[in-house]
Amino acid sequence: MLELSIVIPCLNEAETLECCIRKAQRFLAENGVYGEVIVADNGSSDGSQNLAQAAGARVVSVAEKGYGSALMGGITAASGKYIIMGDADDSYDFSQLTPFLNKLRDGYDLVQGCRLPVGGGKVNPGAMPLSHRWVGNPMFSFLARTWFNAPVHDIYCGMRGFTKSRFEQLDQRCTGMEFATEMIIKASLNNLKIAEVPITLYRDGRQTRAPHLKTIRDGWRTLRFFLVCSPRWLFLIPGLLLIVLGIVGYGVALPGLTLGGVTFDAHTLLFASLALLCGFQAVVFAVLTKLFATTEGLLPRDPRLERAFEYVTLETGLAGGVLGLIAGCGLLLRAVLIWRATGWGRLDYSEVMRFVIPGATLTALGFQAVLSSFFMSILGMKRK
């Protein structure tokens, strides 16, 4: 078995591809590493495949489009125990892979490169757009450390090393640019051993065409993937805060308290009900998103969620929802009886709305609980 496979994704990289291959081969030869260079070609039309073969690389053709697709195809075809991947634009020096290989030999599962000074790296003049260097990359790296406990400072760095066996366990799904961030997030959530090594980023060697990366598009796709992988921050915490605000609102509005010269009445109940409804829906979405992500392999299994579903079943959800419907309809019926007592005339809204608003809220919550219970049950079904 080879020790190392160097995988380079490629889509029309004729300008710089051969240079990257030569550097990778020089690293293998000078350091006595038993390895190979693989070019994962994603349908190049500029002759990149022929250049790669002439330079001595093994070309793997990947039909499905996308950065992640190309890499997954190349990694699957690799024979090495360790994989080091890097882009084909000559912005990474493939002759300087010793820090990555040493960390992998030391037992690390994932070795992430860091181009930013905060991690000891260096960005040469003109090598990285200022918005990427000072805004996008630091922000997403901070979110990765905060939300997923990923020990990295340069989440977008395209040069990294990992063991093939661990990569296969991660079961990556993203076929686009999210592939790189998916790897770090999944590695962190699966408690893999992660290291970070400083590298230098050189100016893109291509002269005739623009980079594949699109700032706004790929930034949004990264944020979207972060949020999907962390329903706690997207749905759960905001939802719980709204529920707390709603409960507090009911606590002061139902008895009609006056605090600091401010009277809390039916109008406060409306705002509190809105908070409860939105908060409950957000919490439900947190559970649904987590359930979908774990069943589809985007996230690892969550023992806490599995323990919760031992008690929160379709039947218990339906029971809670039906109780909410009964209580809500009961309060609404009480309001109708008050109206009938007036001879179907004018009402004291300060009094009757204390039945109508909670009644409508409980009815809506109960209805949502019933539907959500069925949906959770469907998502949780075992399927091939």
TIFI-568427 format. One record per residue (C-alpha): residue number from 1; residue in three letters; x, y, z. Coordinates in steps of 0.02 Angstrom, whole numbers, always signed. Layout:
% residues N
REC seq type     px     py     pz
REC NUM  ala      X      Y      Z
...
//
This chain:
% residues 384
REC seq type     px     py     pz
REC   1  met     +0     +0     +0
REC   2  leu    +63   +173    -43
REC   3  glu    +95   +289   +102
REC   4  leu    +36   +450    +22
REC   5  ser    -81   +504   -118
REC   6  ile    -76   +686   -171
REC   7  val   -245   +730   -246
REC   8  ile   -267   +884   -355
REC   9  pro   -442   +930   -418
REC  10  cys   -441  +1001   -593
REC  11  leu   -557  +1095   -709
REC  12  asn   -467  +1181   -852
REC  13  glu   -304  +1212   -759
REC  14  ala   -182  +1193   -906
REC  15  glu    -86  +1350   -857
REC  16  thr    -31  +1291   -686
REC  17  leu    -69  +1105   -670
REC  18  glu    +97  +1039   -734
REC  19  cys   +193  +1151   -613
REC  20  cys    +92  +1083   -465
REC  21  ile   +122   +903   -519
REC  22  arg   +310   +931   -537
REC  23  lys   +320  +1005   -361
REC  24  ala   +222   +860   -288
REC  25  gln   +333   +733   -375
REC  26  arg   +488   +824   -314
REC  27  phe   +424   +813   -136
REC  28  leu   +396   +626   -151
REC  29  ala   +568   +597   -229
REC  30  glu   +670   +710   -113
REC  31  asn   +591   +640    +45
REC  32  gly   +588   +457     -5
REC  33  val   +400   +446    +11
REC  34  tyr   +314   +300    -74
REC  35  gly   +168   +390   -153
REC  36  glu    +73   +448   -306
REC  37  val     +2   +606   -383
REC  38  ile   -180   +599   -436
REC  39  val   -268   +730   -543
REC  40  ala   -457   +719   -519
REC  41  asp   -517   +795   -681
REC  42  asn   -693   +865   -683
REC  43  gly   -717   +877   -870
REC  44  ser   -578   +994   -928
REC  45  ser   -587  +1054  -1108
REC  46  asp   -415  +1136  -1117
REC  47  gly   -307   +979  -1125
REC  48  ser   -270   +971   -939
REC  49  gln   -288   +781   -942
REC  50  asn   -151   +759  -1072
REC  51  leu    -35   +878   -981
REC  52  ala    -61   +783   -818
REC  53  gln    -26   +615   -897
REC  54  ala   +129   +681   -984
REC  55  ala   +192   +748   -818
REC  56  gly   +175   +576   -739
REC  57  ala    +15   +598   -638
REC  58  arg   -127   +473   -633
REC  59  val   -284   +552   -705
REC  60  val   -453   +506   -633
REC  61  ser   -602   +567   -733
REC  62  val   -750   +625   -627
REC  63  ala   -910   +654   -724
REC  64  glu  -1017   +732   -587
REC  65  lys   -983   +918   -582
REC  66  gly   -924  +1008   -427
REC  67  tyr   -768  +1039   -322
REC  68  gly   -824   +911   -194
REC  69  ser   -868   +784   -327
REC  70  ala   -696   +797   -406
REC  71  leu   -609   +774   -239
REC  72  met   -718   +629   -185
REC  73  gly   -683   +543   -351
REC  74  gly   -496   +569   -333
REC  75  ile   -491   +516   -151
REC  76  thr   -593   +360   -186
REC  77  ala   -470   +310   -322
REC  78  ala   -317   +347   -213
REC  79  ser   -211   +202   -150
REC  80  gly   -120   +294    -11
REC  81  lys   -142   +274   +175
REC  82  tyr   -134   +463   +188
REC  83  ile   -210   +592    +72
REC  84  ile   -150   +770    +47
REC  85  met   -260   +879    -62
REC  86  gly   -228  +1049   -137
REC  87  asp   -288  +1162   -278
REC  88  ala   -212  +1164   -451
REC  89  asp   -190  +1353   -467
REC  90  asp    -10  +1353   -401
REC  91  ser    -60  +1452   -247
REC  92  tyr     -1  +1308   -137
REC  93  asp   +176  +1239   -139
REC  94  phe   +163  +1050   -159
REC  95  ser   +350  +1032   -128
REC  96  gln   +324  +1086    +55
REC  97  leu   +214   +947   +121
REC  98  thr   +328   +884   +260
REC  99  pro   +230   +966   +404
REC 100  phe    +70   +883   +344
REC 101  leu   +147   +711   +325
REC 102  asn   +236   +722   +493
REC 103  lys    +74   +762   +583
REC 104  leu    -15   +619   +495
REC 105  arg   +125   +501   +545
REC 106  asp   +106   +564   +723
REC 107  gly    -72   +499   +725
REC 108  tyr   -177   +650   +678
REC 109  asp   -333   +613   +576
REC 110  leu   -346   +782   +491
REC 111  val   -208   +910   +464
REC 112  gln   -274  +1079   +408
REC 113  gly   -164  +1210   +327
REC 114  cys   -171  +1389   +391
REC 115  arg   -127  +1533   +276
REC 116  leu   -172  +1671   +399
REC 117  pro    -45  +1750   +519
REC 118  val   -157  +1708   +668
REC 119  gly   -109  +1526   +639
REC 120  gly    +71  +1562   +590
REC 121  gly    +39  +1565   +403
REC 122  lys    +82  +1694   +272
REC 123  val    -19  +1773   +132
REC 124  asn    +90  +1845     -6
REC 125  pro    +39  +2013    -81
REC 126  gly   -108  +1994   -199
REC 127  ala   -135  +1811   -154
REC 128  met   -301  +1833    -63
REC 129  pro   -439  +1964    -82
REC 130  leu   -450  +2081    +67
REC 131  ser   -632  +2034    +98
REC 132  his   -583  +1851   +112
REC 133  arg   -431  +1884   +221
REC 134  trp   -508  +2006   +346
REC 135  val   -695  +1967   +343
REC 136  gly   -757  +1804   +267
REC 137  asn   -622  +1681   +318
REC 138  pro   -597  +1744   +496
REC 139  met   -785  +1753   +524
REC 140  phe   -822  +1576   +465
REC 141  ser   -669  +1509   +554
REC 142  phe   -731  +1591   +715
REC 143  leu   -903  +1514   +691
REC 144  ala   -823  +1344   +662
REC 145  arg   -726  +1359   +825
REC 146  thr   -877  +1424   +921
REC 147  trp  -1015  +1314   +852
REC 148  phe   -921  +1153   +817
REC 149  asn   -763  +1165   +925
REC 150  ala   -655  +1150   +769
REC 151  pro   -474  +1197   +814
REC 152  val   -442  +1292   +652
REC 153  his   -409  +1474   +603
REC 154  asp   -421  +1457   +413
REC 155  ile   -571  +1349   +371
REC 156  tyr   -562  +1389   +185
REC 157  cys   -383  +1330   +161
REC 158  gly   -386  +1205    +18
REC 159  met   -226  +1116    +68
REC 160  arg   -252   +984   +201
REC 161  gly   -204   +805   +241
REC 162  phe   -304   +662   +315
REC 163  thr   -306   +475   +331
REC 164  lys   -409   +388   +198
REC 165  ser   -491   +272   +324
REC 166  arg   -555   +417   +428
REC 167  phe   -616   +507   +273
REC 168  glu   -719   +356   +225
REC 169  gln   -797   +356   +398
REC 170  leu   -852   +537   +378
REC 171  asp   -965   +491   +232
REC 172  gln   -958   +663   +152
REC 173  arg  -1106   +718    +46
REC 174  cys  -1073   +894    -17
REC 175  thr  -1024   +900   -200
REC 176  gly   -984  +1086   -211
REC 177  met   -872  +1208   -120
REC 178  glu   -952  +1159    +46
REC 179  phe   -851   +998    +37
REC 180  ala   -703  +1079   +127
REC 181  thr   -806  +1150   +271
REC 182  glu   -908   +990   +284
REC 183  met   -747   +894   +314
REC 184  ile   -694  +1006   +459
REC 185  ile   -867  +1011   +538
REC 186  lys   -891   +822   +528
REC 187  ala   -714   +788   +589
REC 188  ser   -745   +900   +740
REC 189  leu   -916   +827   +780
REC 190  asn   -844   +652   +768
REC 191  asn   -703   +699   +887
REC 192  leu   -563   +663   +764
REC 193  lys   -387   +716   +807
REC 194  ile   -358   +880   +713
REC 195  ala   -198   +981   +692
REC 196  glu   -161  +1145   +604
REC 197  val     +3  +1187   +517
REC 198  pro    +57  +1355   +446
REC 199  ile    +83  +1373   +259
REC 200  thr   +115  +1511   +133
REC 201  leu    -16  +1562     +7
REC 202  tyr    +56  +1618   -159
REC 203  arg    -25  +1723   -291
REC 204  asp   -138  +1626   -411
REC 205  gly    -29  +1572   -557
REC 206  arg   -170  +1579   -685
REC 207  gln   -171  +1728   -803
REC 208  thr   -307  +1697   -931
REC 209  arg   -460  +1662   -824
REC 210  ala   -539  +1705   -657
REC 211  pro   -538  +1588   -505
REC 212  his   -682  +1465   -482
REC 213  leu   -725  +1542   -312
REC 214  lys   -867  +1669   -310
REC 215  thr   -866  +1774   -151
REC 216  ile  -1051  +1807   -123
REC 217  arg  -1116  +1642   -190
REC 218  asp   -993  +1530    -98
REC 219  gly  -1000  +1635    +60
REC 220  trp  -1189  +1612    +67
REC 221  arg  -1173  +1427    +31
REC 222  thr  -1050  +1411   +175
REC 223  leu  -1164  +1505   +295
REC 224  arg  -1313  +1402   +239
REC 225  phe  -1217  +1241   +271
REC 226  phe  -1159  +1304   +442
REC 227  leu  -1339  +1340   +491
REC 228  val  -1402  +1172   +431
REC 229  cys  -1265  +1087   +532
REC 230  ser  -1305  +1190   +686
REC 231  pro  -1495  +1199   +709
REC 232  arg  -1460  +1245   +890
REC 233  trp  -1401  +1419   +838
REC 234  leu  -1520  +1439   +692
REC 235  phe  -1681  +1379   +772
REC 236  leu  -1669  +1312   +950
REC 237  ile  -1592  +1457  +1048
REC 238  pro  -1696  +1594   +961
REC 239  gly  -1851  +1486   +983
REC 240  leu  -1822  +1458  +1168
REC 241  leu  -1793  +1644  +1194
REC 242  leu  -1957  +1684  +1107
REC 243  ile  -2049  +1555  +1215
REC 244  val  -1977  +1632  +1373
REC 245  leu  -2031  +1806  +1315
REC 246  gly  -2205  +1739  +1278
REC 247  ile  -2222  +1658  +1449
REC 248  val  -2164  +1818  +1535
REC 249  gly  -2288  +1917  +1430
REC 250  tyr  -2430  +1804  +1484
REC 251  gly  -2373  +1815  +1664
REC 252  val  -2397  +2003  +1669
REC 253  ala  -2541  +2021  +1546
REC 254  leu  -2665  +1890  +1605
REC 255  pro  -2686  +1969  +1777
REC 256  gly  -2676  +2144  +1698
REC 257  leu  -2527  +2201  +1801
REC 258  thr  -2467  +2380  +1804
REC 259  leu  -2279  +2395  +1823
REC 260  gly  -2188  +2561  +1827
REC 261  gly  -2343  +2651  +1767
REC 262  val  -2365  +2533  +1618
REC 263  thr  -2522  +2426  +1610
REC 264  phe  -2510  +2258  +1524
REC 265  asp  -2675  +2208  +1446
REC 266  ala  -2747  +2116  +1296
REC 267  his  -2626  +2198  +1175
REC 268  thr  -2482  +2122  +1274
REC 269  leu  -2565  +1952  +1260
REC 270  leu  -2562  +1968  +1070
REC 271  phe  -2376  +2002  +1068
REC 272  ala  -2344  +1862  +1194
REC 273  ser  -2446  +1741  +1087
REC 274  leu  -2348  +1789   +933
REC 275  ala  -2186  +1753  +1026
REC 276  leu  -2250  +1584  +1087
REC 277  leu  -2309  +1531   +914
REC 278  cys  -2147  +1583   +827
REC 279  gly  -2041  +1510   +967
REC 280  phe  -2129  +1343   +964
REC 281  gln  -2112  +1333   +775
REC 282  ala  -1926  +1373   +786
REC 283  val  -1897  +1236   +915
REC 284  val  -1992  +1111   +807
REC 285  phe  -1885  +1161   +658
REC 286  ala  -1729  +1135   +763
REC 287  val  -1781   +956   +799
REC 288  leu  -1835   +923   +619
REC 289  thr  -1673   +992   +548
REC 290  lys  -1567   +891   +669
REC 291  leu  -1667   +735   +632
REC 292  phe  -1650   +758   +444
REC 293  ala  -1463   +796   +455
REC 294  thr  -1426   +642   +559
REC 295  thr  -1534   +522   +457
REC 296  glu  -1457   +585   +294
REC 297  gly  -1278   +573   +358
REC 298  leu  -1242   +759   +359
REC 299  leu  -1214   +752   +547
REC 300  pro  -1162   +610   +662
REC 301  arg  -1290   +524   +773
REC 302  asp  -1338   +625   +926
REC 303  pro  -1363   +518  +1083
REC 304  arg  -1461   +659  +1166
REC 305  leu  -1585   +664  +1023
REC 306  glu  -1602   +475  +1026
REC 307  arg  -1635   +476  +1214
REC 308  ala  -1765   +613  +1192
REC 309  phe  -1857   +512  +1060
REC 310  glu  -1874   +370  +1185
REC 311  tyr  -2002   +482  +1272
REC 312  val  -2058   +601  +1135
REC 313  thr  -2145   +483  +1016
REC 314  leu  -2283   +504   +888
REC 315  glu  -2409   +452  +1019
REC 316  thr  -2348   +573  +1154
REC 317  gly  -2339   +714  +1028
REC 318  leu  -2516   +679   +970
REC 319  ala  -2576   +671  +1150
REC 320  gly  -2498   +839  +1190
REC 321  gly  -2566   +915  +1032
REC 322  val  -2743   +852  +1064
REC 323  leu  -2738   +918  +1242
REC 324  gly  -2686  +1088  +1174
REC 325  leu  -2829  +1083  +1049
REC 326  ile  -2955  +1036  +1183
REC 327  ala  -2894  +1173  +1301
REC 328  gly  -2892  +1303  +1164
REC 329  cys  -3064  +1258  +1099
REC 330  gly  -3129  +1260  +1278
REC 331  leu  -3068  +1439  +1303
REC 332  leu  -3142  +1492  +1136
REC 333  leu  -3307  +1412  +1183
REC 334  arg  -3302  +1509  +1347
REC 335  ala  -3284  +1671  +1247
REC 336  val  -3433  +1623  +1139
REC 337  leu  -3539  +1591  +1294
REC 338  ile  -3493  +1762  +1362
REC 339  trp  -3548  +1837  +1197
REC 340  arg  -3713  +1742  +1204
REC 341  ala  -3742  +1804  +1381
REC 342  thr  -3742  +1982  +1313
REC 343  gly  -3876  +1937  +1187
REC 344  trp  -3747  +1932  +1049
REC 345  gly  -3713  +2116  +1078
REC 346  arg  -3559  +2219  +1118
REC 347  leu  -3422  +2141  +1223
REC 348  asp  -3302  +2201  +1355
REC 349  tyr  -3147  +2161  +1253
REC 350  ser  -3031  +2183  +1401
REC 351  glu  -3118  +2034  +1480
REC 352  val  -3163  +1923  +1333
REC 353  met  -2995  +1936  +1245
REC 354  arg  -2917  +1853  +1396
REC 355  phe  -3008  +1698  +1336
REC 356  val  -2999  +1724  +1149
REC 357  ile  -2812  +1755  +1133
REC 358  pro  -2752  +1610  +1243
REC 359  gly  -2884  +1499  +1164
REC 360  ala  -2829  +1538   +987
REC 361  thr  -2646  +1518  +1038
REC 362  leu  -2671  +1349  +1119
REC 363  thr  -2774  +1289   +972
REC 364  ala  -2637  +1340   +850
REC 365  leu  -2501  +1262   +958
REC 366  gly  -2599  +1100   +974
REC 367  phe  -2627  +1093   +786
REC 368  gln  -2442  +1124   +754
REC 369  ala  -2394   +990   +879
REC 370  val  -2504   +860   +792
REC 371  leu  -2435   +898   +619
REC 372  ser  -2255   +908   +681
REC 373  ser  -2270   +741   +770
REC 374  phe  -2322   +656   +609
REC 375  phe  -2181   +741   +513
REC 376  met  -2050   +691   +642
REC 377  ser  -2113   +513   +635
REC 378  ile  -2095   +511   +445
REC 379  leu  -1918   +582   +451
REC 380  gly  -1867   +458   +584
REC 381  met  -1921   +306   +483
REC 382  lys  -1782   +185   +441
REC 383  arg  -1751   +182   +253
REC 384  lys  -1620   +125   +131
//
